[in-house]
Each structure stands twice: as structure tokens, then as C-alpha cells.
Amino acid sequence: RNFFELVRFDFMVDDKMKVYLLEVNMSPNLSSGHFAPNKWLYEQIIFNTLKLVGIASTTVTNRADVSRDERKMMVSLRDIQVAIDRCSSMECQDNCKPLICKLCQKC
């Protein structure tokens, strides 16, 4: 069973580069109708969240008719950061089967 909760953190940075947390949105608005320039960002957030919990998957395609938006959605699992100690562990040394190992550079 997969479960996730999506929240959005709003920060402000002042002129001295001090970061302030403004609010945490428990149900963020990811509609590109609200702010069209964020369309691609919102799609990436939704797709990658669903991919992380096992609902979405990446498909490899070489079709010539793939739209620009579809191309932008083609992301690599390597876009997700993994601690180097996990990738260099005995579990992941010569094994790409565990999900955490699939995120390592060699897999």
C-alpha cells in the first residue's frame, strides 16, 4: 500500500539571505489555471510524487510525435537525491533491485 501527503512550504528570503518560513499549505493549489507559467513545475510535482509512491511510471519512447510538454515530463530517477552512503553500501554494491539502489548512478 502506498500513501503520501503533499504539502507546500512558502519561504521568503531577505536581502541578507536569511530564510523565513511564511506558511505551510496542507492542500496546495497545483492548478496551472491559477498561474500558467508554473504549469510545467506543477506537472513535475504531481508526476514525480505519483512515481515515488509507485502509481506512475516512466516510459521510454523515441516517437517523433512526442509533444514538447511530454518531453519535459520525461525525468530520470536520478533527479531524486540519494545519500552516497546508501549507494556505496553492500546492499547496493552490485544490486539494482532494491528501490533505494535503483536511484544510484550505476543503475
Jmol script that loads the backbone (N, CA, C; Angstrom):
load data "model"
ATOM      1  N   ARG A   1       0.833  -1.179   0.000  1.00  0.00           N
ATOM      2  CA  ARG A   1       0.000   0.000   0.000  1.00  0.00           C
ATOM      3  C   ARG A   1       0.876   1.240   0.000  1.00  0.00           C
ATOM      4  N   ASN A   2       0.458   2.191  -0.775  1.00  0.00           N
ATOM      5  CA  ASN A   2       1.208   3.434  -0.861  1.00  0.00           C
ATOM      6  C   ASN A   2       0.391   4.570  -0.277  1.00  0.00           C
ATOM      7  N   PHE A   3       1.083   5.488   0.335  1.00  0.00           N
ATOM      8  CA  PHE A   3       0.431   6.643   0.935  1.00  0.00           C
ATOM      9  C   PHE A   3       1.355   7.844   0.784  1.00  0.00           C
ATOM     10  N   PHE A   4       0.805   8.983   0.547  1.00  0.00           N
ATOM     11  CA  PHE A   4       1.594  10.198   0.543  1.00  0.00           C
ATOM     12  C   PHE A   4       0.705  11.373   0.886  1.00  0.00           C
ATOM     13  N   GLU A   5       1.341  12.419   1.348  1.00  0.00           N
ATOM     14  CA  GLU A   5       0.646  13.671   1.598  1.00  0.00           C
ATOM     15  C   GLU A   5       1.500  14.765   0.981  1.00  0.00           C
ATOM     16  N   LEU A   6       0.895  15.579   0.187  1.00  0.00           N
ATOM     17  CA  LEU A   6       1.608  16.649  -0.495  1.00  0.00           C
ATOM     18  C   LEU A   6       1.349  17.958   0.227  1.00  0.00           C
ATOM     19  N   VAL A   7       2.414  18.627   0.631  1.00  0.00           N
ATOM     20  CA  VAL A   7       2.297  19.934   1.272  1.00  0.00           C
ATOM     21  C   VAL A   7       3.211  20.909   0.531  1.00  0.00           C
ATOM     22  N   ARG A   8       2.938  22.185   0.677  1.00  0.00           N
ATOM     23  CA  ARG A   8       3.786  23.198   0.051  1.00  0.00           C
ATOM     24  C   ARG A   8       4.268  24.151   1.139  1.00  0.00           C
ATOM     25  N   PHE A   9       5.563  24.412   1.126  1.00  0.00           N
ATOM     26  CA  PHE A   9       6.166  25.353   2.055  1.00  0.00           C
ATOM     27  C   PHE A   9       6.452  26.655   1.317  1.00  0.00           C
ATOM     28  N   ASP A  10       6.029  27.766   1.874  1.00  0.00           N
ATOM     29  CA  ASP A  10       6.306  29.083   1.287  1.00  0.00           C
ATOM     30  C   ASP A  10       7.373  29.767   2.130  1.00  0.00           C
ATOM     31  N   PHE A  11       8.445  30.167   1.463  1.00  0.00           N
ATOM     32  CA  PHE A  11       9.553  30.824   2.138  1.00  0.00           C
ATOM     33  C   PHE A  11       9.756  32.227   1.585  1.00  0.00           C
ATOM     34  N   MET A  12      10.397  33.054   2.373  1.00  0.00           N
ATOM     35  CA  MET A  12      10.809  34.371   1.921  1.00  0.00           C
ATOM     36  C   MET A  12      12.284  34.519   2.289  1.00  0.00           C
ATOM     37  N   VAL A  13      13.057  35.119   1.398  1.00  0.00           N
ATOM     38  CA  VAL A  13      14.475  35.362   1.653  1.00  0.00           C
ATOM     39  C   VAL A  13      14.687  36.865   1.668  1.00  0.00           C
ATOM     40  N   ASP A  14      15.298  37.367   2.756  1.00  0.00           N
ATOM     41  CA  ASP A  14      15.526  38.815   2.829  1.00  0.00           C
ATOM     42  C   ASP A  14      16.841  39.201   2.146  1.00  0.00           C
ATOM     43  N   ASP A  15      17.164  40.480   2.172  1.00  0.00           N
ATOM     44  CA  ASP A  15      18.354  40.963   1.474  1.00  0.00           C
ATOM     45  C   ASP A  15      19.658  40.472   2.095  1.00  0.00           C
ATOM     46  N   LYS A  16      19.592  39.888   3.296  1.00  0.00           N
ATOM     47  CA  LYS A  16      20.783  39.317   3.940  1.00  0.00           C
ATOM     48  C   LYS A  16      20.816  37.792   3.795  1.00  0.00           C
ATOM     49  N   MET A  17      19.936  37.300   2.910  1.00  0.00           N
ATOM     50  CA  MET A  17      19.824  35.866   2.612  1.00  0.00           C
ATOM     51  C   MET A  17      19.329  35.040   3.805  1.00  0.00           C
ATOM     52  N   LYS A  18      18.646  35.669   4.727  1.00  0.00           N
ATOM     53  CA  LYS A  18      18.017  34.959   5.835  1.00  0.00           C
ATOM     54  C   LYS A  18      16.676  34.431   5.347  1.00  0.00           C
ATOM     55  N   VAL A  19      16.410  33.159   5.613  1.00  0.00           N
ATOM     56  CA  VAL A  19      15.201  32.497   5.115  1.00  0.00           C
ATOM     57  C   VAL A  19      14.132  32.478   6.206  1.00  0.00           C
ATOM     58  N   TYR A  20      12.922  32.835   5.819  1.00  0.00           N
ATOM     59  CA  TYR A  20      11.778  32.832   6.726  1.00  0.00           C
ATOM     60  C   TYR A  20      10.701  31.910   6.171  1.00  0.00           C
ATOM     61  N   LEU A  21      10.157  31.061   7.028  1.00  0.00           N
ATOM     62  CA  LEU A  21       9.021  30.234   6.644  1.00  0.00           C
ATOM     63  C   LEU A  21       7.766  31.074   6.805  1.00  0.00           C
ATOM     64  N   LEU A  22       7.032  31.269   5.712  1.00  0.00           N
ATOM     65  CA  LEU A  22       5.815  32.073   5.762  1.00  0.00           C
ATOM     66  C   LEU A  22       4.602  31.234   6.134  1.00  0.00           C
ATOM     67  N   GLU A  23       4.466  30.094   5.466  1.00  0.00           N
ATOM     68  CA  GLU A  23       3.312  29.240   5.737  1.00  0.00           C
ATOM     69  C   GLU A  23       3.546  27.855   5.162  1.00  0.00           C
ATOM     70  N   VAL A  24       2.761  26.921   5.653  1.00  0.00           N
ATOM     71  CA  VAL A  24       2.745  25.564   5.120  1.00  0.00           C
ATOM     72  C   VAL A  24       1.326  25.303   4.650  1.00  0.00           C
ATOM     73  N   ASN A  25       1.196  24.955   3.368  1.00  0.00           N
ATOM     74  CA  ASN A  25      -0.118  24.688   2.784  1.00  0.00           C
ATOM     75  C   ASN A  25      -0.358  23.184   2.765  1.00  0.00           C
ATOM     76  N   MET A  26      -1.362  22.758   3.482  1.00  0.00           N
ATOM     77  CA  MET A  26      -1.665  21.331   3.571  1.00  0.00           C
ATOM     78  C   MET A  26      -2.336  20.798   2.316  1.00  0.00           C
ATOM     79  N   SER A  27      -2.908  21.662   1.533  1.00  0.00           N
ATOM     80  CA  SER A  27      -3.561  21.244   0.302  1.00  0.00           C
ATOM     81  C   SER A  27      -3.224  22.270  -0.777  1.00  0.00           C
ATOM     82  N   PRO A  28      -2.000  22.203  -1.314  1.00  0.00           N
ATOM     83  CA  PRO A  28      -1.566  23.240  -2.256  1.00  0.00           C
ATOM     84  C   PRO A  28      -2.351  23.236  -3.560  1.00  0.00           C
ATOM     85  N   ASN A  29      -2.570  24.414  -4.097  1.00  0.00           N
ATOM     86  CA  ASN A  29      -3.249  24.571  -5.375  1.00  0.00           C
ATOM     87  C   ASN A  29      -2.233  24.334  -6.483  1.00  0.00           C
ATOM     88  N   LEU A  30      -2.379  23.256  -7.232  1.00  0.00           N
ATOM     89  CA  LEU A  30      -1.462  22.933  -8.321  1.00  0.00           C
ATOM     90  C   LEU A  30      -2.137  23.109  -9.674  1.00  0.00           C
ATOM     91  N   SER A  31      -3.090  23.994  -9.733  1.00  0.00           N
ATOM     92  CA  SER A  31      -3.788  24.262 -10.987  1.00  0.00           C
ATOM     93  C   SER A  31      -3.013  25.295 -11.795  1.00  0.00           C
ATOM     94  N   SER A  32      -2.680  24.941 -13.029  1.00  0.00           N
ATOM     95  CA  SER A  32      -1.974  25.909 -13.870  1.00  0.00           C
ATOM     96  C   SER A  32      -2.912  27.028 -14.315  1.00  0.00           C
ATOM     97  N   GLY A  33      -4.203  26.855 -14.118  1.00  0.00           N
ATOM     98  CA  GLY A  33      -5.155  27.917 -14.411  1.00  0.00           C
ATOM     99  C   GLY A  33      -4.963  29.103 -13.473  1.00  0.00           C
ATOM    100  N   HIS A  34      -4.442  28.834 -12.292  1.00  0.00           N
ATOM    101  CA  HIS A  34      -4.192  29.877 -11.300  1.00  0.00           C
ATOM    102  C   HIS A  34      -2.978  30.722 -11.688  1.00  0.00           C
ATOM    103  N   PHE A  35      -1.908  30.070 -12.143  1.00  0.00           N
ATOM    104  CA  PHE A  35      -0.681  30.769 -12.544  1.00  0.00           C
ATOM    105  C   PHE A  35      -0.036  29.972 -13.664  1.00  0.00           C
ATOM    106  N   ALA A  36      -0.389  30.278 -14.897  1.00  0.00           N
ATOM    107  CA  ALA A  36       0.008  29.494 -16.074  1.00  0.00           C
ATOM    108  C   ALA A  36       1.508  29.244 -16.224  1.00  0.00           C
ATOM    109  N   PRO A  37       2.399  30.196 -15.895  1.00  0.00           N
ATOM    110  CA  PRO A  37       3.830  29.926 -16.056  1.00  0.00           C
ATOM    111  C   PRO A  37       4.342  28.755 -15.203  1.00  0.00           C
ATOM    112  N   ASN A  38       3.588  28.361 -14.179  1.00  0.00           N
ATOM    113  CA  ASN A  38       4.014  27.243 -13.321  1.00  0.00           C
ATOM    114  C   ASN A  38       3.490  25.896 -13.801  1.00  0.00           C
ATOM    115  N   LYS A  39       2.869  25.847 -14.961  1.00  0.00           N
ATOM    116  CA  LYS A  39       2.273  24.608 -15.466  1.00  0.00           C
ATOM    117  C   LYS A  39       3.256  23.442 -15.434  1.00  0.00           C
ATOM    118  N   TRP A  40       4.431  23.628 -16.009  1.00  0.00           N
ATOM    119  CA  TRP A  40       5.410  22.541 -16.071  1.00  0.00           C
ATOM    120  C   TRP A  40       5.868  22.139 -14.670  1.00  0.00           C
ATOM    121  N   LEU A  41       6.094  23.099 -13.793  1.00  0.00           N
ATOM    122  CA  LEU A  41       6.501  22.813 -12.413  1.00  0.00           C
ATOM    123  C   LEU A  41       5.443  21.962 -11.711  1.00  0.00           C
ATOM    124  N   TYR A  42       4.177  22.345 -11.831  1.00  0.00           N
ATOM    125  CA  TYR A  42       3.095  21.609 -11.185  1.00  0.00           C
ATOM    126  C   TYR A  42       2.989  20.189 -11.740  1.00  0.00           C
ATOM    127  N   GLU A  43       3.139  20.036 -13.055  1.00  0.00           N
ATOM    128  CA  GLU A  43       3.083  18.701 -13.655  1.00  0.00           C
ATOM    129  C   GLU A  43       4.219  17.828 -13.135  1.00  0.00           C
ATOM    130  N   GLN A  44       5.410  18.401 -13.009  1.00  0.00           N
ATOM    131  CA  GLN A  44       6.552  17.648 -12.486  1.00  0.00           C
ATOM    132  C   GLN A  44       6.311  17.211 -11.044  1.00  0.00           C
ATOM    133  N   ILE A  45       5.767  18.097 -10.240  1.00  0.00           N
ATOM    134  CA  ILE A  45       5.488  17.767  -8.838  1.00  0.00           C
ATOM    135  C   ILE A  45       4.506  16.606  -8.765  1.00  0.00           C
ATOM    136  N   ILE A  46       3.418  16.701  -9.506  1.00  0.00           N
ATOM    137  CA  ILE A  46       2.402  15.644  -9.478  1.00  0.00           C
ATOM    138  C   ILE A  46       2.967  14.333 -10.006  1.00  0.00           C
ATOM    139  N   PHE A  47       3.619  14.369 -11.166  1.00  0.00           N
ATOM    140  CA  PHE A  47       4.163  13.154 -11.764  1.00  0.00           C
ATOM    141  C   PHE A  47       5.198  12.497 -10.856  1.00  0.00           C
ATOM    142  N   ASN A  48       6.142  13.272 -10.339  1.00  0.00           N
ATOM    143  CA  ASN A  48       7.188  12.692  -9.501  1.00  0.00           C
ATOM    144  C   ASN A  48       6.663  12.182  -8.171  1.00  0.00           C
ATOM    145  N   THR A  49       5.647  12.837  -7.620  1.00  0.00           N
ATOM    146  CA  THR A  49       5.030  12.333  -6.388  1.00  0.00           C
ATOM    147  C   THR A  49       4.363  10.985  -6.658  1.00  0.00           C
ATOM    148  N   LEU A  50       3.596  10.898  -7.739  1.00  0.00           N
ATOM    149  CA  LEU A  50       2.939   9.635  -8.078  1.00  0.00           C
ATOM    150  C   LEU A  50       3.966   8.559  -8.433  1.00  0.00           C
ATOM    151  N   LYS A  51       5.057   8.938  -9.046  1.00  0.00           N
ATOM    152  CA  LYS A  51       6.117   7.986  -9.385  1.00  0.00           C
ATOM    153  C   LYS A  51       6.783   7.447  -8.118  1.00  0.00           C
ATOM    154  N   LEU A  52       7.021   8.316  -7.152  1.00  0.00           N
ATOM    155  CA  LEU A  52       7.659   7.894  -5.899  1.00  0.00           C
ATOM    156  C   LEU A  52       6.824   6.872  -5.135  1.00  0.00           C
ATOM    157  N   VAL A  53       5.501   7.002  -5.191  1.00  0.00           N
ATOM    158  CA  VAL A  53       4.640   6.072  -4.462  1.00  0.00           C
ATOM    159  C   VAL A  53       4.191   4.888  -5.321  1.00  0.00           C
ATOM    160  N   GLY A  54       4.743   4.793  -6.539  1.00  0.00           N
ATOM    161  CA  GLY A  54       4.500   3.612  -7.360  1.00  0.00           C
ATOM    162  C   GLY A  54       3.253   3.647  -8.223  1.00  0.00           C
ATOM    163  N   ILE A  55       2.642   4.788  -8.390  1.00  0.00           N
ATOM    164  CA  ILE A  55       1.431   4.873  -9.196  1.00  0.00           C
ATOM    165  C   ILE A  55       1.761   5.209 -10.650  1.00  0.00           C
ATOM    166  N   ALA A  56       2.699   6.112 -10.857  1.00  0.00           N
ATOM    167  CA  ALA A  56       3.118   6.495 -12.210  1.00  0.00           C
ATOM    168  C   ALA A  56       4.413   5.788 -12.564  1.00  0.00           C
ATOM    169  N   SER A  57       4.701   5.730 -13.840  1.00  0.00           N
ATOM    170  CA  SER A  57       5.971   5.140 -14.260  1.00  0.00           C
ATOM    171  C   SER A  57       6.486   5.874 -15.482  1.00  0.00           C
ATOM    172  N   THR A  58       7.789   5.770 -15.662  1.00  0.00           N
ATOM    173  CA  THR A  58       8.423   6.396 -16.809  1.00  0.00           C
ATOM    174  C   THR A  58       8.328   5.449 -17.987  1.00  0.00           C
ATOM    175  N   THR A  59       8.001   5.974 -19.126  1.00  0.00           N
ATOM    176  CA  THR A  59       8.003   5.167 -20.338  1.00  0.00           C
ATOM    177  C   THR A  59       9.061   5.722 -21.272  1.00  0.00           C
ATOM    178  N   VAL A  60       9.813   4.849 -21.847  1.00  0.00           N
ATOM    179  CA  VAL A  60      10.846   5.263 -22.784  1.00  0.00           C
ATOM    180  C   VAL A  60      10.236   5.260 -24.173  1.00  0.00           C
ATOM    181  N   THR A  61      10.405   6.335 -24.878  1.00  0.00           N
ATOM    182  CA  THR A  61       9.841   6.424 -26.214  1.00  0.00           C
ATOM    183  C   THR A  61      10.775   7.197 -27.123  1.00  0.00           C
ATOM    184  N   ASN A  62      10.809   6.807 -28.353  1.00  0.00           N
ATOM    185  CA  ASN A  62      11.583   7.521 -29.365  1.00  0.00           C
ATOM    186  C   ASN A  62      10.653   8.042 -30.460  1.00  0.00           C
ATOM    187  N   ARG A  63       9.379   8.114 -30.145  1.00  0.00           N
ATOM    188  CA  ARG A  63       8.402   8.580 -31.120  1.00  0.00           C
ATOM    189  C   ARG A  63       8.709  10.001 -31.545  1.00  0.00           C
ATOM    190  N   ALA A  64       8.533  10.265 -32.813  1.00  0.00           N
ATOM    191  CA  ALA A  64       8.775  11.613 -33.346  1.00  0.00           C
ATOM    192  C   ALA A  64       7.638  12.560 -32.999  1.00  0.00           C
ATOM    193  N   ASP A  65       6.444  12.013 -32.709  1.00  0.00           N
ATOM    194  CA  ASP A  65       5.284  12.859 -32.456  1.00  0.00           C
ATOM    195  C   ASP A  65       5.104  13.242 -30.984  1.00  0.00           C
ATOM    196  N   VAL A  66       6.120  13.029 -30.163  1.00  0.00           N
ATOM    197  CA  VAL A  66       6.026  13.391 -28.749  1.00  0.00           C
ATOM    198  C   VAL A  66       6.026  14.911 -28.631  1.00  0.00           C
ATOM    199  N   SER A  67       5.054  15.420 -27.895  1.00  0.00           N
ATOM    200  CA  SER A  67       4.941  16.883 -27.751  1.00  0.00           C
ATOM    201  C   SER A  67       6.052  17.427 -26.858  1.00  0.00           C
ATOM    202  N   ARG A  68       6.229  18.721 -26.933  1.00  0.00           N
ATOM    203  CA  ARG A  68       7.248  19.394 -26.111  1.00  0.00           C
ATOM    204  C   ARG A  68       6.952  19.166 -24.625  1.00  0.00           C
ATOM    205  N   ASP A  69       5.687  19.274 -24.231  1.00  0.00           N
ATOM    206  CA  ASP A  69       5.306  19.048 -22.836  1.00  0.00           C
ATOM    207  C   ASP A  69       5.613  17.621 -22.400  1.00  0.00           C
ATOM    208  N   GLU A  70       5.327  16.643 -23.275  1.00  0.00           N
ATOM    209  CA  GLU A  70       5.630  15.249 -22.947  1.00  0.00           C
ATOM    210  C   GLU A  70       7.132  15.050 -22.754  1.00  0.00           C
ATOM    211  N   ARG A  71       7.941  15.655 -23.612  1.00  0.00           N
ATOM    212  CA  ARG A  71       9.405  15.545 -23.485  1.00  0.00           C
ATOM    213  C   ARG A  71       9.886  16.089 -22.150  1.00  0.00           C
ATOM    214  N   LYS A  72       9.305  17.211 -21.732  1.00  0.00           N
ATOM    215  CA  LYS A  72       9.695  17.811 -20.458  1.00  0.00           C
ATOM    216  C   LYS A  72       9.330  16.907 -19.278  1.00  0.00           C
ATOM    217  N   MET A  73       8.287  16.102 -19.461  1.00  0.00           N
ATOM    218  CA  MET A  73       7.856  15.211 -18.378  1.00  0.00           C
ATOM    219  C   MET A  73       8.746  13.987 -18.228  1.00  0.00           C
ATOM    220  N   MET A  74       9.588  13.721 -19.204  1.00  0.00           N
ATOM    221  CA  MET A  74      10.469  12.556 -19.149  1.00  0.00           C
ATOM    222  C   MET A  74      11.643  12.866 -18.222  1.00  0.00           C
ATOM    223  N   VAL A  75      11.520  12.403 -16.987  1.00  0.00           N
ATOM    224  CA  VAL A  75      12.554  12.660 -15.992  1.00  0.00           C
ATOM    225  C   VAL A  75      13.216  11.351 -15.597  1.00  0.00           C
ATOM    226  N   SER A  76      14.384  11.475 -15.082  1.00  0.00           N
ATOM    227  CA  SER A  76      15.151  10.314 -14.653  1.00  0.00           C
ATOM    228  C   SER A  76      14.992  10.126 -13.156  1.00  0.00           C
ATOM    229  N   LEU A  77      15.047   8.883 -12.705  1.00  0.00           N
ATOM    230  CA  LEU A  77      15.042   8.632 -11.272  1.00  0.00           C
ATOM    231  C   LEU A  77      16.244   9.288 -10.618  1.00  0.00           C
ATOM    232  N   ARG A  78      17.277   9.544 -11.394  1.00  0.00           N
ATOM    233  CA  ARG A  78      18.477  10.167 -10.834  1.00  0.00           C
ATOM    234  C   ARG A  78      18.234  11.626 -10.459  1.00  0.00           C
ATOM    235  N   ASP A  79      17.066  12.169 -10.810  1.00  0.00           N
ATOM    236  CA  ASP A  79      16.730  13.518 -10.382  1.00  0.00           C
ATOM    237  C   ASP A  79      16.424  13.561  -8.887  1.00  0.00           C
ATOM    238  N   ILE A  80      16.253  12.391  -8.304  1.00  0.00           N
ATOM    239  CA  ILE A  80      15.956  12.283  -6.880  1.00  0.00           C
ATOM    240  C   ILE A  80      17.269  12.059  -6.145  1.00  0.00           C
ATOM    241  N   GLN A  81      17.507  12.833  -5.119  1.00  0.00           N
ATOM    242  CA  GLN A  81      18.778  12.752  -4.412  1.00  0.00           C
ATOM    243  C   GLN A  81      18.791  11.565  -3.457  1.00  0.00           C
ATOM    244  N   VAL A  82      19.910  10.841  -3.442  1.00  0.00           N
ATOM    245  CA  VAL A  82      20.101   9.700  -2.544  1.00  0.00           C
ATOM    246  C   VAL A  82      21.430   9.897  -1.833  1.00  0.00           C
ATOM    247  N   ALA A  83      21.466   9.573  -0.574  1.00  0.00           N
ATOM    248  CA  ALA A  83      22.703   9.695   0.187  1.00  0.00           C
ATOM    249  C   ALA A  83      23.754   8.735  -0.362  1.00  0.00           C
ATOM    250  N   ILE A  84      24.975   9.218  -0.508  1.00  0.00           N
ATOM    251  CA  ILE A  84      26.060   8.434  -1.087  1.00  0.00           C
ATOM    252  C   ILE A  84      26.355   7.168  -0.269  1.00  0.00           C
ATOM    253  N   ASP A  85      26.141   7.232   1.030  1.00  0.00           N
ATOM    254  CA  ASP A  85      26.409   6.048   1.859  1.00  0.00           C
ATOM    255  C   ASP A  85      25.474   4.892   1.513  1.00  0.00           C
ATOM    256  N   ARG A  86      24.257   5.199   1.060  1.00  0.00           N
ATOM    257  CA  ARG A  86      23.342   4.126   0.634  1.00  0.00           C
ATOM    258  C   ARG A  86      23.835   3.495  -0.661  1.00  0.00           C
ATOM    259  N   CYS A  87      24.283   4.312  -1.605  1.00  0.00           N
ATOM    260  CA  CYS A  87      24.737   3.792  -2.896  1.00  0.00           C
ATOM    261  C   CYS A  87      26.034   3.002  -2.775  1.00  0.00           C
ATOM    262  N   SER A  88      26.845   3.337  -1.802  1.00  0.00           N
ATOM    263  CA  SER A  88      28.106   2.610  -1.627  1.00  0.00           C
ATOM    264  C   SER A  88      27.975   1.464  -0.626  1.00  0.00           C
ATOM    265  N   SER A  89      26.773   1.233  -0.114  1.00  0.00           N
ATOM    266  CA  SER A  89      26.560   0.151   0.847  1.00  0.00           C
ATOM    267  C   SER A  89      26.662  -1.213   0.163  1.00  0.00           C
ATOM    268  N   MET A  90      26.864  -2.249   0.955  1.00  0.00           N
ATOM    269  CA  MET A  90      26.937  -3.625   0.432  1.00  0.00           C
ATOM    270  C   MET A  90      25.618  -3.996  -0.250  1.00  0.00           C
ATOM    271  N   GLU A  91      24.503  -3.494   0.268  1.00  0.00           N
ATOM    272  CA  GLU A  91      23.185  -3.794  -0.296  1.00  0.00           C
ATOM    273  C   GLU A  91      23.094  -3.357  -1.758  1.00  0.00           C
ATOM    274  N   CYS A  92      23.686  -2.219  -2.080  1.00  0.00           N
ATOM    275  CA  CYS A  92      23.578  -1.654  -3.426  1.00  0.00           C
ATOM    276  C   CYS A  92      24.833  -1.853  -4.273  1.00  0.00           C
ATOM    277  N   GLN A  93      25.867  -2.452  -3.709  1.00  0.00           N
ATOM    278  CA  GLN A  93      27.139  -2.567  -4.407  1.00  0.00           C
ATOM    279  C   GLN A  93      26.998  -3.158  -5.809  1.00  0.00           C
ATOM    280  N   ASP A  94      26.392  -4.310  -5.926  1.00  0.00           N
ATOM    281  CA  ASP A  94      26.205  -4.959  -7.228  1.00  0.00           C
ATOM    282  C   ASP A  94      24.753  -5.340  -7.444  1.00  0.00           C
ATOM    283  N   ASN A  95      23.852  -4.536  -6.901  1.00  0.00           N
ATOM    284  CA  ASN A  95      22.450  -4.900  -6.916  1.00  0.00           C
ATOM    285  C   ASN A  95      21.599  -3.660  -7.202  1.00  0.00           C
ATOM    286  N   CYS A  96      20.803  -3.734  -8.220  1.00  0.00           N
ATOM    287  CA  CYS A  96      19.912  -2.617  -8.547  1.00  0.00           C
ATOM    288  C   CYS A  96      18.451  -2.963  -8.276  1.00  0.00           C
ATOM    289  N   LYS A  97      18.200  -4.089  -7.614  1.00  0.00           N
ATOM    290  CA  LYS A  97      16.810  -4.487  -7.384  1.00  0.00           C
ATOM    291  C   LYS A  97      16.107  -3.677  -6.300  1.00  0.00           C
ATOM    292  N   PRO A  98      16.734  -3.432  -5.135  1.00  0.00           N
ATOM    293  CA  PRO A  98      16.026  -2.616  -4.143  1.00  0.00           C
ATOM    294  C   PRO A  98      15.792  -1.207  -4.684  1.00  0.00           C
ATOM    295  N   LEU A  99      14.624  -0.635  -4.407  1.00  0.00           N
ATOM    296  CA  LEU A  99      14.272   0.679  -4.932  1.00  0.00           C
ATOM    297  C   LEU A  99      15.336   1.719  -4.598  1.00  0.00           C
ATOM    298  N   ILE A 100      15.831   1.719  -3.384  1.00  0.00           N
ATOM    299  CA  ILE A 100      16.828   2.725  -2.989  1.00  0.00           C
ATOM    300  C   ILE A 100      18.076   2.595  -3.838  1.00  0.00           C
ATOM    301  N   CYS A 101      18.423   1.390  -4.266  1.00  0.00           N
ATOM    302  CA  CYS A 101      19.610   1.176  -5.098  1.00  0.00           C
ATOM    303  C   CYS A 101      19.372   1.625  -6.537  1.00  0.00           C
ATOM    304  N   LYS A 102      18.135   1.536  -7.004  1.00  0.00           N
ATOM    305  CA  LYS A 102      17.816   1.952  -8.372  1.00  0.00           C
ATOM    306  C   LYS A 102      18.094   3.432  -8.593  1.00  0.00           C
ATOM    307  N   LEU A 103      18.177   4.196  -7.521  1.00  0.00           N
ATOM    308  CA  LEU A 103      18.426   5.622  -7.623  1.00  0.00           C
ATOM    309  C   LEU A 103      19.911   5.952  -7.704  1.00  0.00           C
ATOM    310  N   CYS A 104      20.763   4.954  -7.547  1.00  0.00           N
ATOM    311  CA  CYS A 104      22.214   5.176  -7.589  1.00  0.00           C
ATOM    312  C   CYS A 104      22.677   5.359  -9.029  1.00  0.00           C
ATOM    313  N   GLN A 105      23.796   6.007  -9.220  1.00  0.00           N
ATOM    314  CA  GLN A 105      24.324   6.357 -10.518  1.00  0.00           C
ATOM    315  C   GLN A 105      24.504   5.148 -11.445  1.00  0.00           C
ATOM    316  N   LYS A 106      24.972   4.024 -10.936  1.00  0.00           N
ATOM    317  CA  LYS A 106      25.304   2.883 -11.799  1.00  0.00           C
ATOM    318  C   LYS A 106      24.064   2.140 -12.298  1.00  0.00           C
ATOM    319  N   CYS A 107      22.934   2.318 -11.682  1.00  0.00           N
ATOM    320  CA  CYS A 107      21.720   1.567 -12.068  1.00  0.00           C
ATOM    321  C   CYS A 107      20.978   2.230 -13.200  1.00  0.00           C
TER     322      CYS A 107
END
end "model"
wireframe off; spacefill off
backbone 0.3
color backbone group
